[in-house]
């Protein structure tokens, strides 16, 4: 790949093929064979003249997601990325680490990954923990509950698991606004009052995916309708240059704050969820997918590129020039008090003109997963 400029006027499927090659190179660089895992993030050794990636931390979640994507590759490509290993070789360590911790999202992803790899023992262990978490009745983030539902569907809807799936679906549908938007935690009133109305982009795409897969497996029309409703709303709200906005009001289904715009939403998460919706018999949002993908190479916010093909990364996001989370925090508070009041003077004061020079393994993992599961031409 010569550089980002040549991507702008090419068909989306061709662009996606280039991104798939990039993702494999990036994950190869990120993978740590000694720990059989991936870091929390990587950053360039120099923003001005990056020659290498510097890893930070370790993440069970991101290892599971990266492995889900890598597992979709031909075996020879898996072995290239994983230094001779195969994606299935990561099932046991990912499951062990997830079950040793207290992160419900990591447990759900581990069970999902084990299910896709047909690792019956590890998948069953993860499903047992999911059952315990659901039956406990504790508040759980929307993303984590969606992953749980996806894991259960992937494992297989036996009679004893159907009530658990039905409970997860009921929670999602109970708290979805009639306009389509989901909150960040279920139930939302378990959060701070000034934040409970806000749902992020991830809180929309993972329910779309989970409900669509559940509907395909069961024929549940209410689940499919909910997935279609959410997808239609985020597409209706999509930015003029294809931006998938960041924060939404779960009481009104309006945008609370658009920035930062995350590259993973553009090239991976929105395509993954909307493709799954269509594959399940839902609505077709391919024009919105293509428009969102085009933003990665032709974002209007600033001219600096997000793509570094030599390092195999797409930089994480374009955000505002502001003290950390200032605009998001202000708009969360103002819309909590007065729905729809976004204090527009903040837009010219804090323009979106800053690139976050980091890349997380899950971003490239979902990119692989979204674009390799079927013919996406």
C-alpha positions as CSV (number, residue, x, y, z in Angstrom):
1,X,0.0,0.0,0.0
2,X,1.6,3.2,-1.2
3,X,-0.1,5.6,1.3
4,X,-3.5,6.9,2.3
5,X,-4.0,9.3,-0.6
6,X,-4.5,6.5,-3.2
7,X,-7.4,5.1,-1.2
8,X,-9.8,8.0,-1.6
9,X,-11.2,7.3,-5.0
10,X,-11.1,3.5,-5.0
11,X,-14.0,1.1,-4.5
12,X,-14.7,0.4,-0.8
13,X,-14.1,-3.4,-1.3
14,X,-10.6,-2.7,-2.7
15,X,-9.9,-0.3,0.2
16,X,-11.0,-2.9,2.7
17,X,-8.6,-5.4,1.1
18,X,-5.7,-3.0,1.6
19,X,-6.8,-2.5,5.2
20,X,-6.9,-6.3,5.8
21,X,-3.2,-6.5,4.7
22,X,-2.4,-3.6,7.0
23,X,-4.2,-5.2,9.9
24,X,-2.2,-8.4,9.6
25,X,1.1,-6.5,9.6
26,X,0.0,-4.4,12.6
27,X,-1.1,-7.4,14.6
28,X,2.1,-9.3,13.7
29,X,4.1,-6.4,15.2
30,X,1.9,-6.2,18.3
31,X,1.8,-9.9,19.2
32,X,3.9,-11.1,22.1
33,X,4.7,-14.8,21.7
34,X,6.1,-15.0,25.2
35,X,2.8,-14.1,26.8
36,X,0.6,-15.5,24.0
37,X,-1.3,-12.2,24.0
38,X,-1.6,-8.6,22.9
39,X,-0.9,-5.3,24.6
40,X,-3.5,-2.7,25.7
41,X,-2.2,-0.3,23.1
42,X,0.8,0.6,21.0
43,X,2.2,4.1,20.3
44,X,4.8,5.2,17.8
45,X,8.4,5.6,19.0
46,X,8.2,9.1,17.4
47,X,5.2,11.0,16.1
48,X,7.3,13.0,13.7
49,X,9.2,10.1,12.2
50,X,7.8,6.8,13.5
51,X,9.9,3.7,12.8
52,X,8.5,1.3,15.4
53,X,5.6,0.6,17.8
54,X,6.0,0.8,21.5
55,X,3.6,-1.6,23.4
56,X,1.9,-0.7,26.7
57,X,0.2,-3.0,29.1
58,X,-1.7,-6.2,28.4
59,X,-5.4,-6.8,27.7
60,X,-7.4,-10.1,27.8
61,X,-10.3,-8.4,26.0
62,X,-8.1,-7.2,23.2
63,X,-6.3,-10.5,22.9
64,X,-9.7,-12.2,22.5
65,X,-10.9,-9.8,19.9
66,X,-7.6,-9.8,18.0
67,X,-7.8,-13.6,18.0
68,X,-11.4,-13.6,16.8
69,X,-10.3,-11.7,13.7
70,X,-7.1,-13.7,13.1
71,X,-9.1,-16.9,13.3
72,X,-10.9,-15.8,10.1
73,X,-7.6,-15.8,8.1
74,X,-6.1,-18.8,6.2
75,X,-3.9,-20.9,8.4
76,X,-0.7,-19.8,6.8
77,X,-1.6,-16.1,7.5
78,X,-2.5,-17.0,11.1
79,X,0.9,-18.5,11.6
80,X,2.6,-15.5,10.1
81,X,0.8,-13.1,12.4
82,X,1.2,-15.3,15.5
83,X,4.8,-16.3,15.1
84,X,4.0,-19.9,14.1
85,X,1.0,-20.4,16.3
86,X,-2.7,-20.6,15.3
87,X,-5.6,-18.5,16.6
88,X,-7.0,-21.6,18.3
89,X,-3.8,-21.9,20.3
90,X,-4.9,-18.8,22.2
91,X,-8.2,-20.2,23.4
92,X,-6.9,-21.8,26.5
93,X,-4.8,-18.9,27.8
94,X,-7.5,-16.4,27.0
95,X,-10.1,-18.4,28.8
96,X,-7.9,-19.0,31.8
97,X,-7.1,-15.3,32.1
98,X,-10.7,-14.2,31.6
99,X,-12.1,-16.6,34.2
100,X,-9.3,-15.6,36.7
101,X,-10.4,-12.0,36.5
102,X,-13.6,-10.0,37.3
103,X,-14.3,-8.4,33.9
104,X,-17.6,-9.7,32.5
105,X,-16.7,-8.4,29.1
106,X,-13.5,-10.5,29.0
107,X,-15.5,-13.6,30.0
108,X,-18.1,-13.0,27.3
109,X,-15.4,-12.5,24.6
110,X,-13.5,-15.5,25.8
111,X,-16.6,-17.7,25.5
112,X,-17.4,-16.2,22.1
113,X,-13.9,-16.9,20.9
114,X,-13.9,-20.5,22.3
115,X,-17.3,-21.1,20.7
116,X,-16.1,-20.0,17.2
117,X,-13.0,-22.2,17.6
118,X,-15.2,-25.2,18.6
119,X,-13.3,-25.5,21.9
120,X,-16.1,-27.2,23.8
121,X,-14.4,-27.3,27.2
122,X,-13.3,-23.7,27.3
123,X,-16.6,-22.5,25.8
124,X,-18.6,-24.4,28.4
125,X,-16.6,-22.8,31.2
126,X,-17.2,-19.4,29.9
127,X,-20.9,-20.0,29.4
128,X,-21.3,-21.2,33.0
129,X,-19.8,-17.9,34.2
130,X,-22.1,-15.9,31.9
131,X,-25.0,-17.7,33.4
132,X,-23.9,-16.8,36.9
133,X,-23.4,-13.1,36.0
134,X,-26.8,-12.8,34.4
135,X,-28.6,-14.6,37.2
136,X,-26.9,-12.4,39.8
137,X,-28.9,-9.4,38.6
138,X,-26.1,-7.0,39.0
139,X,-25.9,-4.0,36.6
140,X,-23.7,-4.8,33.6
141,X,-22.5,-2.5,30.8
142,X,-24.6,-2.8,27.6
143,X,-21.5,-3.8,25.6
144,X,-20.8,-6.7,28.0
145,X,-24.4,-7.9,28.0
146,X,-24.4,-7.8,24.2
147,X,-21.2,-9.9,24.0
148,X,-22.8,-12.4,26.4
149,X,-25.8,-12.8,24.1
150,X,-23.5,-13.2,21.1
151,X,-21.5,-15.8,23.0
152,X,-24.6,-17.8,24.0
153,X,-25.9,-17.8,20.4
154,X,-22.5,-18.9,19.1
155,X,-22.4,-21.7,21.7
156,X,-25.9,-23.0,20.8
157,X,-29.3,-22.3,22.3
158,X,-30.0,-25.4,24.3
159,X,-33.2,-25.5,26.4
160,X,-31.3,-24.6,29.6
161,X,-29.7,-21.5,28.0
162,X,-32.8,-20.1,26.3
163,X,-34.0,-18.4,29.4
164,X,-30.7,-16.7,29.9
165,X,-30.7,-15.4,26.3
166,X,-34.3,-14.3,26.8
167,X,-33.4,-12.3,29.9
168,X,-30.5,-10.5,28.1
169,X,-32.8,-9.7,25.2
170,X,-35.5,-8.5,27.5
171,X,-33.0,-6.1,29.3
172,X,-31.9,-4.6,26.0
173,X,-35.4,-4.1,24.7
174,X,-36.7,-2.8,28.0
175,X,-34.1,0.0,28.0
176,X,-34.0,0.9,24.3
177,X,-35.5,4.3,23.5
178,X,-38.3,4.2,20.9
179,X,-36.0,6.1,18.6
180,X,-33.5,3.2,18.7
181,X,-30.7,4.2,21.0
182,X,-29.4,2.1,23.9
183,X,-27.9,3.4,27.2
184,X,-24.4,2.6,28.5
185,X,-25.3,0.3,31.5
186,X,-28.4,-1.9,32.1
187,X,-30.2,-0.7,34.0
188,X,-29.2,2.9,33.3
189,X,-30.3,4.3,36.7
190,X,-27.5,2.3,38.3
191,X,-25.2,5.1,37.0
192,X,-24.6,8.7,38.1
193,X,-27.7,10.8,37.2
194,X,-25.5,13.2,35.0
195,X,-24.2,10.3,32.9
196,X,-27.0,7.7,32.9
197,X,-28.7,9.1,29.8
198,X,-25.6,8.7,27.6
199,X,-24.9,5.8,25.4
200,X,-21.7,5.6,23.3
201,X,-21.3,4.2,19.8
202,X,-20.2,0.8,21.1
203,X,-23.4,0.7,23.1
204,X,-25.3,0.7,19.8
205,X,-23.3,-1.5,17.4
206,X,-22.8,-4.5,19.8
207,X,-26.6,-4.7,20.6
208,X,-27.3,-4.5,16.8
209,X,-25.0,-7.4,16.2
210,X,-26.2,-9.5,19.2
211,X,-29.9,-9.0,18.6
212,X,-29.5,-9.7,14.8
213,X,-27.7,-13.0,15.5
214,X,-30.3,-13.9,18.1
215,X,-33.1,-13.1,15.8
216,X,-31.5,-15.2,13.0
217,X,-31.2,-18.2,15.4
218,X,-34.6,-18.0,16.9
219,X,-36.9,-16.1,14.5
220,X,-37.6,-13.5,17.3
221,X,-39.2,-10.6,15.4
222,X,-39.0,-8.2,18.3
223,X,-35.2,-8.6,18.5
224,X,-34.8,-8.0,14.8
225,X,-37.0,-5.0,14.9
226,X,-34.9,-3.5,17.8
227,X,-31.7,-4.1,15.8
228,X,-33.2,-2.5,12.7
229,X,-34.4,0.4,14.7
230,X,-31.0,1.1,16.3
231,X,-29.2,0.7,13.0
232,X,-31.6,3.0,11.2
233,X,-31.1,5.7,13.8
234,X,-27.3,5.7,13.9
235,X,-27.3,5.8,10.1
236,X,-29.7,8.7,10.1
237,X,-27.4,10.5,12.5
238,X,-24.2,9.7,10.6
239,X,-22.1,12.8,9.9
240,X,-21.9,14.5,6.5
241,X,-18.4,13.0,5.8
242,X,-19.4,9.5,7.1
243,X,-18.5,10.1,10.8
244,X,-20.0,7.7,13.3
245,X,-20.6,10.0,16.2
246,X,-19.5,9.1,19.7
247,X,-22.2,9.9,22.4
248,X,-26.0,9.7,22.1
249,X,-28.9,10.5,24.4
250,X,-30.8,7.3,25.3
251,X,-33.8,9.3,26.3
252,X,-34.2,11.2,23.0
253,X,-32.1,9.2,20.5
254,X,-30.2,12.4,19.6
255,X,-26.4,13.1,19.5
256,X,-25.0,14.4,22.7
257,X,-21.4,14.9,21.4
258,X,-19.8,13.8,18.1
259,X,-16.1,13.8,18.9
260,X,-13.8,12.1,19.1
261,X,-14.5,10.1,15.9
262,X,-12.8,6.8,16.3
263,X,-11.2,5.1,13.3
264,X,-12.3,1.6,14.5
265,X,-15.9,2.7,14.3
266,X,-15.4,3.7,10.7
267,X,-13.5,0.7,9.4
268,X,-14.5,-2.1,11.6
269,X,-17.3,-1.9,14.2
270,X,-20.0,-0.3,12.1
271,X,-19.3,-2.6,9.1
272,X,-19.2,-5.6,11.4
273,X,-22.6,-4.9,13.1
274,X,-24.4,-3.7,9.9
275,X,-23.1,-6.6,7.9
276,X,-24.3,-9.0,10.6
277,X,-27.7,-7.3,10.6
278,X,-28.1,-7.7,6.8
279,X,-26.8,-11.3,6.9
280,X,-29.5,-12.1,9.5
281,X,-32.2,-10.8,7.3
282,X,-32.3,-7.2,8.5
283,X,-32.0,-3.9,6.6
284,X,-29.2,-3.1,4.2
285,X,-27.0,-0.2,5.2
286,X,-24.1,-0.7,2.8
287,X,-24.1,2.9,1.6
288,X,-23.5,4.1,5.2
289,X,-20.8,1.5,5.7
290,X,-19.0,2.7,2.5
291,X,-19.4,6.3,3.5
292,X,-17.9,5.6,7.0
293,X,-15.0,3.7,5.5
294,X,-14.2,6.5,3.2
295,X,-13.8,8.9,6.2
296,X,-10.6,7.0,7.3
297,X,-8.7,8.2,4.2
298,X,-10.5,11.4,3.4
299,X,-11.5,12.9,6.8
300,X,-12.2,16.6,6.5
301,X,-11.3,17.6,10.0
302,X,-7.5,18.0,9.2
303,X,-5.1,16.9,6.5
304,X,-2.8,14.7,8.5
305,X,-3.2,11.0,7.6
306,X,-4.6,8.4,10.0
307,X,-3.0,5.5,8.1
308,X,0.6,4.3,8.6
309,X,0.9,1.3,6.2
310,X,4.6,0.8,7.1
311,X,3.8,0.1,10.7
312,X,0.4,-1.6,10.0
313,X,-1.7,0.8,12.0
314,X,-4.6,3.2,11.6
315,X,-4.3,5.8,14.3
316,X,-7.0,5.7,16.9
317,X,-9.1,8.9,16.6
318,X,-9.5,12.5,15.7
319,X,-10.6,14.6,18.7
320,X,-11.0,18.1,19.8
321,X,-8.2,20.4,20.9
322,X,-9.4,20.6,24.5
323,X,-8.5,19.7,28.1
324,X,-9.2,16.0,28.4
325,X,-13.0,15.2,28.0
326,X,-14.1,18.8,28.5
327,X,-16.7,19.0,25.8
328,X,-18.0,15.5,26.4
329,X,-18.4,16.2,30.2
330,X,-20.1,19.6,29.7
331,X,-22.5,18.2,27.1
332,X,-23.3,15.2,29.3
333,X,-24.2,17.6,32.2
334,X,-26.2,20.1,30.1
335,X,-28.2,17.4,28.3
336,X,-28.9,15.6,31.6
337,X,-30.5,18.8,32.8
338,X,-32.1,19.9,29.6
339,X,-32.4,17.2,26.8
340,X,-31.1,18.5,23.5
341,X,-29.2,21.4,24.9
342,X,-25.7,21.0,23.5
343,X,-24.1,24.5,24.1
344,X,-23.0,24.9,20.5
345,X,-20.5,27.6,21.3
346,X,-18.1,24.8,22.3
347,X,-17.7,23.7,18.7
348,X,-15.7,26.7,17.4
349,X,-13.9,27.0,20.8
350,X,-12.6,23.4,20.7
351,X,-12.3,22.3,17.0
352,X,-11.7,18.6,16.1
353,X,-8.0,19.0,15.1
354,X,-6.0,16.5,17.1
355,X,-5.0,12.9,16.2
356,X,-4.5,10.4,18.9
357,X,-1.4,8.5,17.8
358,X,-2.1,5.1,19.3
359,X,-3.6,1.9,17.9
360,X,-5.2,-0.9,20.0
361,X,-5.1,-4.5,18.9
362,X,-8.9,-4.9,19.0
363,X,-9.3,-2.3,16.4
364,X,-7.4,-4.4,13.9
365,X,-9.0,-7.6,15.1
366,X,-12.5,-6.3,14.4
367,X,-11.3,-5.0,11.1
368,X,-10.3,-8.5,10.1
369,X,-13.5,-10.0,11.6
370,X,-15.8,-7.5,9.8
371,X,-14.3,-7.9,6.3
372,X,-13.3,-11.5,6.1
373,X,-16.4,-13.3,7.2
374,X,-18.0,-13.3,3.8
375,X,-17.7,-11.7,0.4
376,X,-18.1,-8.0,1.1
377,X,-17.7,-6.7,-2.4
